[in-house]
Structure formats: structure tokens, C-alpha cells
């Protein structure tokens, strides 16, 4: 695969921090401005697939088949209702993939090999990988295949503690498996401006990581929580809500950073 397709792993070993919400809405915002985008649902819960209204019965070829080398990416990618946005869905079958991967040669490189073998620059501008909430072999495969990592971070008391473990893992992957891996940015999620703790966590993370933290902050928002039950990204469910507007701003920020790096 050439260098023009940018692969972003959306990762955090903690659950409930907004990984899937970020994958769904960031991809939608990127596609809305003319990019061709693929989401790879690498979480056995399959919430990203459900968030686009992909019925479980319709998920015939999945990320499980891609990671284990059973099917090429082009056969697994499904269209969504958003023009230019495709998804490789996930099912619960993926929950057993770690055990199967452990017995395979080059187990950390299976996803990277699938991308290398089956993708060209013409296929997608961006690939977003929605990682499982663990530092499993699936997550390692995503980090090895990616150009960069986007870390959603909930504004809560133990946020920095979990972040330091993830950053250590990312650095280990960079040193030993994928020297090209960078941190795309840390995204503060579920921010509640009425809560002093949210402000304190945001200040601490910015002091710790500086400009690695996105300026955009994703607020707590009821409409964002409602959208998945309707099988729609929040940007389609209610594009005026503050959560949707925040993800549009995030897409602009990420695309702007990419333009600067490409210049």
C-alpha cells in the first residue's frame, strides 16, 4: 500500500471513553467533506457496525476474516448510507481471534499484511480502526498497521493513570514493531463544563502532553447517546447538536494537521 492512505487506530484500553462514537462521527465528518473513508470495526462488540445500522445478519464477511487472512478487504467492506464511507463490520466471532492469532506466524503483522496486500492509494483517503477496549493482539495488530493513534480520553479522575500505560504500549510498538507510528492526538471526551473535575483533568492532560492534545473537546451530550439506537451517526441524527458540531470541528483539526505534515 502506498503512503497516501492515512490509517488511524482509535485506541484506549479502557472501555466507555468514546472510541466508537469518535470512529463513527469522525469518519462521517471526513466523508462529508469529500474524503473516501473506511472504518474497520475491530471490537468484538460490533458497536461501530450497529451505529451505522448494519444488521448482524448482513455481516457475512467481517474484520475477523480480514485479520485471519480469509477474505480480502474489498470483499469485506460494506457501503454505509453516507456517500464515500464504508465499513468492515465486526461480530462476536472476533472475540476468539486473539487465541487464533497467538498460534499464527507473524501474529502482530496480520492486519498490516492485509492492508499491504489488498489496498492501493486509490481505495481510501483515511482508514479508521475502532480498537477493542484492551491491549490485546487485536489492538497490537491495529497499532502495527496504523500510521498514527488517536486516543479518546474521558475527563475522569483516573484518566492520566490509564493514559500513561497506553502511551508506554504505543512507544513499545513504535520501537519494536512499527517505527513509523506516531500519536495523532489525545481527544478529551465526555467533558462537562459544569464539573470542576473535567476542567482539572483537561488542564492536567494538556500540561502533561502539550500540543498532542486536540484543541477540540467533545462534550457530554444526550443526542450523541441517542444516535446509535437509531443506527445513525450523530451527524445524521442531529447535526446541530453540540456533540455533532464538536466532531465536525475535530475533523477540521485533524485534516488541517495532515495538510501541514504533507506540506
Buried (B, 14 or more C-beta within 10 A) or exposed (E): BEEEBBBBBBBBBBEEBBBBBBBBBBBBBBBBEEBBBBBBBBBBBBBBBBBBBBEEEEBEBBBBBBBBEEBBBEEBBBEBEBEBBBBBBBBEBBBEBBEBBEEBEEBBBBBBBBBEEBBEEEBBBBBBBBBBBBBBBBBBBBBBBBBBBBBBBBBBEEBBEBBEEBBEBBEEBBEEBBEEBBBBBBBBBBBEEEBEEBBEBBEBBBEBBEEBBBEBBBBBBEBBEBBBEEBBBBBBBBBEBEBBBBBBBBBBBBBEBBEEEEE
